[in-house]
Amino acid sequence: MHWLTHAFYLISTALLIPVMLALLWSLFQVLLVLGQAFREYLHRSRDAEFRKACADALSRRSVKLPELPARGLLARTLAALRQAADDPWLLEKCVQDAENAWRDELERITALARRGPALGLMGTLIPLGPALVGLAAGDLQMMSENLVLAFATTVVGLLVGTLAAALASTKRRWYRADAGLVAFAAGRYAELLSEEGTPDEPAAGFPRREGVGESADRWPVRPQGNGTAGNGTAGNEVAVNASHAQES
């Protein structure tokens, strides 16, 4: 039993340095995400009128959206929707790509919010063992150093978790609004395409894509009239044959 306890003690103390390094890396990551979120906040504040103008244009059933430099995922997605407006499958792919990018970003920040407190708790519990050993040996300096380390890792872990949770909540609210605008644009494009688009004449305002309306497999030719294509010529031939038969 003594060797098993000693083995666990060695494992826990050996994990102290890796846990502290991982905690410092998590702190660096959350500070980096904080800076990126602040820059995104400035861009969103500057582009608030663009979002409002896009929503108003789509509400008026217009496909001509305001121009915006492609400096964000929303602007790039709206531009991609505009180019893929005559293909419902490409519209769906653009929407799914944007949602996956937003989901990946939120999952990365949520992982930081969970990892920070977990590492902080490990950094708290690991030094308690040497602190108790120092207390039993009467070494107060050793005990105080380990307790200071335990409290410091707790504070850093809670800081990482708190910042990451706040950032995840804020970005989730931003991305929910962006996803609503993207879904609105894709639905409006698909609606206008189904109402006005034809194989040879795309809906008004939509870009013409190469090859659309040129494939007989994708756009079958509808017969003219009640018969097959060319039924007028066949009818003329029948009438001529009938007249010859009467003369003979």
C-alpha positions as a Markdown table, in Angstrom:
| # | Residue | x | y | z |
|---|---|---|---|---|
| 1 | Met | 0.0 | 0.0 | 0.0 |
| 2 | His | 2.9 | 2.4 | 0.8 |
| 3 | Trp | 4.4 | 2.0 | -2.7 |
| 4 | Leu | 1.0 | 2.7 | -4.4 |
| 5 | Thr | 0.6 | 5.9 | -2.4 |
| 6 | His | 4.1 | 6.9 | -3.2 |
| 7 | Ala | 3.5 | 6.3 | -6.9 |
| 8 | Phe | 0.4 | 8.5 | -7.0 |
| 9 | Tyr | 2.3 | 11.2 | -5.1 |
| 10 | Leu | 5.1 | 11.1 | -7.7 |
| 11 | Ile | 2.7 | 11.2 | -10.6 |
| 12 | Ser | 0.8 | 14.2 | -9.1 |
| 13 | Thr | 3.9 | 16.2 | -8.4 |
| 14 | Ala | 5.3 | 15.4 | -11.8 |
| 15 | Leu | 2.2 | 16.9 | -13.4 |
| 16 | Leu | 2.7 | 20.3 | -11.7 |
| 17 | Ile | 5.0 | 21.8 | -14.3 |
| 18 | Pro | 2.9 | 20.6 | -17.3 |
| 19 | Val | -0.2 | 22.0 | -15.7 |
| 20 | Met | 1.4 | 25.4 | -15.0 |
| 21 | Leu | 2.6 | 25.6 | -18.6 |
| 22 | Ala | -0.8 | 24.6 | -20.0 |
| 23 | Leu | -2.4 | 27.2 | -17.8 |
| 24 | Leu | -0.1 | 29.9 | -19.1 |
| 25 | Trp | -0.8 | 28.8 | -22.7 |
| 26 | Ser | -4.5 | 29.0 | -22.0 |
| 27 | Leu | -4.1 | 32.5 | -20.6 |
| 28 | Phe | -2.2 | 33.6 | -23.7 |
| 29 | Gln | -4.9 | 32.1 | -25.9 |
| 30 | Val | -7.8 | 33.8 | -24.1 |
| 31 | Leu | -6.0 | 37.2 | -24.2 |
| 32 | Leu | -5.4 | 36.7 | -27.9 |
| 33 | Val | -9.1 | 35.9 | -28.4 |
| 34 | Leu | -10.0 | 39.0 | -26.3 |
| 35 | Gly | -7.9 | 41.2 | -28.7 |
| 36 | Gln | -9.6 | 39.6 | -31.7 |
| 37 | Ala | -13.0 | 40.1 | -30.2 |
| 38 | Phe | -12.3 | 43.8 | -29.6 |
| 39 | Arg | -11.2 | 44.3 | -33.2 |
| 40 | Glu | -14.3 | 42.5 | -34.4 |
| 41 | Tyr | -16.4 | 44.7 | -32.2 |
| 42 | Leu | -14.9 | 47.8 | -33.8 |
| 43 | His | -15.7 | 46.4 | -37.3 |
| 44 | Arg | -19.2 | 45.5 | -36.3 |
| 45 | Ser | -19.8 | 48.9 | -34.9 |
| 46 | Arg | -18.5 | 50.5 | -38.1 |
| 47 | Asp | -20.6 | 48.1 | -40.3 |
| 48 | Ala | -23.9 | 48.4 | -38.4 |
| 49 | Glu | -25.4 | 50.5 | -41.1 |
| 50 | Phe | -24.4 | 47.9 | -43.7 |
| 51 | Arg | -26.3 | 45.2 | -41.8 |
| 52 | Lys | -29.4 | 47.3 | -41.5 |
| 53 | Ala | -29.2 | 48.3 | -45.2 |
| 54 | Cys | -28.9 | 44.6 | -46.2 |
| 55 | Ala | -31.9 | 43.7 | -44.1 |
| 56 | Asp | -34.0 | 46.5 | -45.5 |
| 57 | Ala | -33.0 | 45.6 | -49.1 |
| 58 | Leu | -34.0 | 42.0 | -48.6 |
| 59 | Ser | -37.3 | 43.0 | -47.0 |
| 60 | Arg | -38.0 | 45.0 | -50.2 |
| 61 | Arg | -37.3 | 41.8 | -52.2 |
| 62 | Ser | -34.2 | 43.4 | -53.7 |
| 63 | Val | -31.1 | 41.3 | -54.5 |
| 64 | Lys | -28.9 | 44.4 | -55.0 |
| 65 | Leu | -27.2 | 44.6 | -51.5 |
| 66 | Pro | -24.9 | 47.4 | -50.4 |
| 67 | Glu | -21.3 | 47.0 | -51.2 |
| 68 | Leu | -18.9 | 46.3 | -48.3 |
| 69 | Pro | -15.2 | 45.4 | -48.3 |
| 70 | Ala | -14.7 | 41.6 | -47.7 |
| 71 | Arg | -13.1 | 42.0 | -44.2 |
| 72 | Gly | -15.5 | 39.7 | -42.3 |
| 73 | Leu | -17.1 | 36.3 | -42.7 |
| 74 | Leu | -20.6 | 37.9 | -43.0 |
| 75 | Ala | -19.6 | 40.1 | -46.0 |
| 76 | Arg | -17.8 | 37.2 | -47.7 |
| 77 | Thr | -20.8 | 34.9 | -47.2 |
| 78 | Leu | -23.3 | 37.5 | -48.6 |
| 79 | Ala | -21.0 | 38.0 | -51.6 |
| 80 | Ala | -20.9 | 34.2 | -52.1 |
| 81 | Leu | -24.7 | 34.0 | -51.9 |
| 82 | Arg | -24.9 | 36.7 | -54.5 |
| 83 | Gln | -22.7 | 34.8 | -56.9 |
| 84 | Ala | -24.5 | 31.5 | -56.2 |
| 85 | Ala | -28.0 | 33.0 | -56.4 |
| 86 | Asp | -29.1 | 30.9 | -59.4 |
| 87 | Asp | -28.1 | 27.5 | -57.8 |
| 88 | Pro | -30.1 | 26.4 | -54.7 |
| 89 | Trp | -27.4 | 23.8 | -53.8 |
| 90 | Leu | -24.7 | 26.4 | -53.8 |
| 91 | Leu | -26.9 | 28.6 | -51.6 |
| 92 | Glu | -27.3 | 25.8 | -49.1 |
| 93 | Lys | -23.5 | 25.1 | -49.1 |
| 94 | Cys | -22.7 | 28.8 | -48.5 |
| 95 | Val | -25.0 | 28.9 | -45.5 |
| 96 | Gln | -23.6 | 25.7 | -44.1 |
| 97 | Asp | -20.0 | 26.8 | -44.5 |
| 98 | Ala | -20.7 | 30.0 | -42.6 |
| 99 | Glu | -22.5 | 28.2 | -39.8 |
| 100 | Asn | -19.7 | 25.7 | -39.5 |
| 101 | Ala | -17.1 | 28.5 | -39.2 |
| 102 | Trp | -19.1 | 30.2 | -36.5 |
| 103 | Arg | -19.7 | 27.0 | -34.7 |
| 104 | Asp | -16.0 | 26.1 | -34.8 |
| 105 | Glu | -15.1 | 29.5 | -33.3 |
| 106 | Leu | -17.6 | 29.2 | -30.5 |
| 107 | Glu | -16.4 | 25.6 | -29.7 |
| 108 | Arg | -12.8 | 26.8 | -29.5 |
| 109 | Ile | -13.7 | 29.5 | -27.0 |
| 110 | Thr | -16.0 | 27.2 | -25.0 |
| 111 | Ala | -13.2 | 24.7 | -24.7 |
| 112 | Leu | -11.1 | 27.5 | -23.2 |
| 113 | Ala | -13.8 | 28.3 | -20.7 |
| 114 | Arg | -13.9 | 24.7 | -19.5 |
| 115 | Arg | -10.1 | 24.1 | -19.6 |
| 116 | Gly | -9.1 | 27.1 | -17.6 |
| 117 | Pro | -10.9 | 26.2 | -14.3 |
| 118 | Ala | -9.9 | 22.5 | -14.7 |
| 119 | Leu | -6.3 | 23.4 | -15.0 |
| 120 | Gly | -6.6 | 25.8 | -12.1 |
| 121 | Leu | -8.1 | 23.1 | -9.9 |
| 122 | Met | -5.3 | 20.8 | -10.8 |
| 123 | Gly | -2.8 | 23.5 | -10.0 |
| 124 | Thr | -4.5 | 24.0 | -6.7 |
| 125 | Leu | -4.6 | 20.4 | -5.6 |
| 126 | Ile | -1.1 | 19.3 | -6.7 |
| 127 | Pro | 0.9 | 21.7 | -4.4 |
| 128 | Leu | -1.3 | 20.8 | -1.4 |
| 129 | Gly | 0.5 | 17.4 | -1.1 |
| 130 | Pro | 4.0 | 19.0 | -0.6 |
| 131 | Ala | 2.5 | 21.7 | 1.6 |
| 132 | Leu | 1.1 | 19.0 | 4.0 |
| 133 | Val | 4.5 | 17.2 | 3.9 |
| 134 | Gly | 6.2 | 20.5 | 4.8 |
| 135 | Leu | 3.6 | 21.0 | 7.6 |
| 136 | Ala | 4.3 | 17.6 | 9.0 |
| 137 | Ala | 8.0 | 18.2 | 8.9 |
| 138 | Gly | 7.7 | 21.6 | 10.5 |
| 139 | Asp | 9.0 | 23.4 | 7.3 |
| 140 | Leu | 6.7 | 26.4 | 7.2 |
| 141 | Gln | 8.5 | 28.0 | 4.4 |
| 142 | Met | 7.9 | 25.0 | 2.1 |
| 143 | Met | 4.3 | 24.9 | 3.1 |
| 144 | Ser | 3.8 | 28.6 | 2.5 |
| 145 | Glu | 5.4 | 28.4 | -1.0 |
| 146 | Asn | 3.2 | 25.6 | -2.1 |
| 147 | Leu | 0.1 | 27.3 | -0.7 |
| 148 | Val | 0.9 | 30.5 | -2.6 |
| 149 | Leu | 1.4 | 28.5 | -5.8 |
| 150 | Ala | -1.9 | 26.7 | -5.2 |
| 151 | Phe | -3.8 | 29.9 | -4.8 |
| 152 | Ala | -2.1 | 31.6 | -7.8 |
| 153 | Thr | -3.0 | 28.8 | -10.2 |
| 154 | Thr | -6.6 | 28.9 | -8.9 |
| 155 | Val | -6.8 | 32.6 | -9.7 |
| 156 | Val | -5.3 | 32.2 | -13.2 |
| 157 | Gly | -7.6 | 29.3 | -14.0 |
| 158 | Leu | -10.7 | 31.2 | -12.9 |
| 159 | Leu | -9.6 | 34.3 | -14.9 |
| 160 | Val | -9.2 | 32.2 | -18.1 |
| 161 | Gly | -12.6 | 30.5 | -17.6 |
| 162 | Thr | -14.4 | 33.8 | -16.8 |
| 163 | Leu | -13.0 | 35.7 | -19.8 |
| 164 | Ala | -13.6 | 32.8 | -22.2 |
| 165 | Ala | -17.2 | 32.4 | -21.0 |
| 166 | Ala | -17.9 | 36.1 | -21.4 |
| 167 | Leu | -16.4 | 36.0 | -24.9 |
| 168 | Ala | -18.3 | 32.9 | -25.9 |
| 169 | Ser | -21.6 | 34.5 | -24.8 |
| 170 | Thr | -20.9 | 37.8 | -26.7 |
| 171 | Lys | -19.8 | 36.0 | -29.9 |
| 172 | Arg | -22.7 | 33.7 | -29.7 |
| 173 | Arg | -25.1 | 36.7 | -29.7 |
| 174 | Trp | -23.2 | 38.2 | -32.7 |
| 175 | Tyr | -23.1 | 35.1 | -34.7 |
| 176 | Arg | -26.8 | 34.4 | -34.1 |
| 177 | Ala | -27.7 | 37.8 | -35.6 |
| 178 | Asp | -25.3 | 37.1 | -38.6 |
| 179 | Ala | -26.8 | 33.7 | -39.1 |
| 180 | Gly | -30.3 | 35.2 | -39.2 |
| 181 | Leu | -29.3 | 37.7 | -41.9 |
| 182 | Val | -27.5 | 35.0 | -44.0 |
| 183 | Ala | -30.5 | 32.7 | -43.7 |
| 184 | Phe | -32.8 | 35.6 | -44.7 |
| 185 | Ala | -30.6 | 36.4 | -47.7 |
| 186 | Ala | -30.5 | 32.7 | -48.9 |
| 187 | Gly | -34.2 | 32.3 | -48.5 |
| 188 | Arg | -34.9 | 35.5 | -50.4 |
| 189 | Tyr | -32.6 | 34.5 | -53.3 |
| 190 | Ala | -34.2 | 31.1 | -53.5 |
| 191 | Glu | -37.7 | 32.6 | -53.5 |
| 192 | Leu | -36.9 | 35.1 | -56.2 |
| 193 | Leu | -35.2 | 32.4 | -58.3 |
| 194 | Ser | -38.2 | 30.1 | -58.1 |
| 195 | Glu | -40.6 | 32.9 | -59.0 |
| 196 | Glu | -38.7 | 34.7 | -61.8 |
| 197 | Gly | -35.9 | 32.5 | -62.9 |
| 198 | Thr | -36.0 | 30.4 | -66.1 |
| 199 | Pro | -33.4 | 28.2 | -67.7 |
| 200 | Asp | -32.5 | 30.8 | -70.4 |
| 201 | Glu | -33.4 | 34.0 | -68.5 |
| 202 | Pro | -32.3 | 34.2 | -64.9 |
| 203 | Ala | -34.3 | 36.2 | -62.4 |
| 204 | Ala | -33.8 | 39.9 | -62.6 |
| 205 | Gly | -30.7 | 41.0 | -60.7 |
| 206 | Phe | -29.1 | 37.5 | -60.5 |
| 207 | Pro | -25.8 | 36.9 | -62.1 |
| 208 | Arg | -25.7 | 34.6 | -65.1 |
| 209 | Arg | -23.7 | 31.4 | -64.4 |
| 210 | Glu | -21.9 | 29.7 | -67.2 |
| 211 | Gly | -23.7 | 26.6 | -68.5 |
| 212 | Val | -27.0 | 27.3 | -66.9 |
| 213 | Gly | -29.8 | 26.6 | -69.3 |
| 214 | Glu | -27.5 | 24.9 | -71.8 |
| 215 | Ser | -27.8 | 21.3 | -70.5 |
| 216 | Ala | -30.7 | 19.2 | -71.8 |
| 217 | Asp | -30.3 | 16.8 | -68.8 |
| 218 | Arg | -30.8 | 19.7 | -66.3 |
| 219 | Trp | -33.4 | 21.7 | -68.2 |
| 220 | Pro | -35.5 | 19.3 | -70.4 |
| 221 | Val | -37.1 | 20.9 | -73.4 |
| 222 | Arg | -40.8 | 21.1 | -73.1 |
| 223 | Pro | -42.8 | 20.0 | -76.2 |
| 224 | Gln | -44.7 | 22.7 | -78.0 |
| 225 | Gly | -48.4 | 22.2 | -78.4 |
| 226 | Asn | -50.1 | 18.9 | -77.8 |
| 227 | Gly | -47.8 | 16.7 | -79.8 |
| 228 | Thr | -44.1 | 16.1 | -80.1 |
| 229 | Ala | -41.5 | 18.7 | -81.3 |
| 230 | Gly | -42.0 | 19.0 | -85.1 |
| 231 | Asn | -45.7 | 17.8 | -85.1 |
| 232 | Gly | -46.6 | 20.7 | -87.5 |
| 233 | Thr | -44.4 | 19.2 | -90.3 |
| 234 | Ala | -45.8 | 15.7 | -89.8 |
| 235 | Gly | -49.4 | 17.1 | -90.1 |
| 236 | Asn | -48.5 | 18.8 | -93.4 |
| 237 | Glu | -47.1 | 15.6 | -94.8 |
| 238 | Val | -50.3 | 13.7 | -93.9 |
| 239 | Ala | -52.5 | 16.3 | -95.6 |
| 240 | Val | -50.4 | 16.1 | -98.8 |
| 241 | Asn | -50.6 | 12.3 | -98.9 |
| 242 | Ala | -54.4 | 12.4 | -98.4 |
| 243 | Ser | -54.8 | 14.9 | -101.3 |
| 244 | His | -52.8 | 12.6 | -103.7 |
| 245 | Ala | -54.9 | 9.7 | -102.7 |
| 246 | Gln | -58.2 | 11.5 | -103.6 |
| 247 | Glu | -56.8 | 12.6 | -107.0 |
| 248 | Ser | -55.9 | 9.0 | -107.9 |
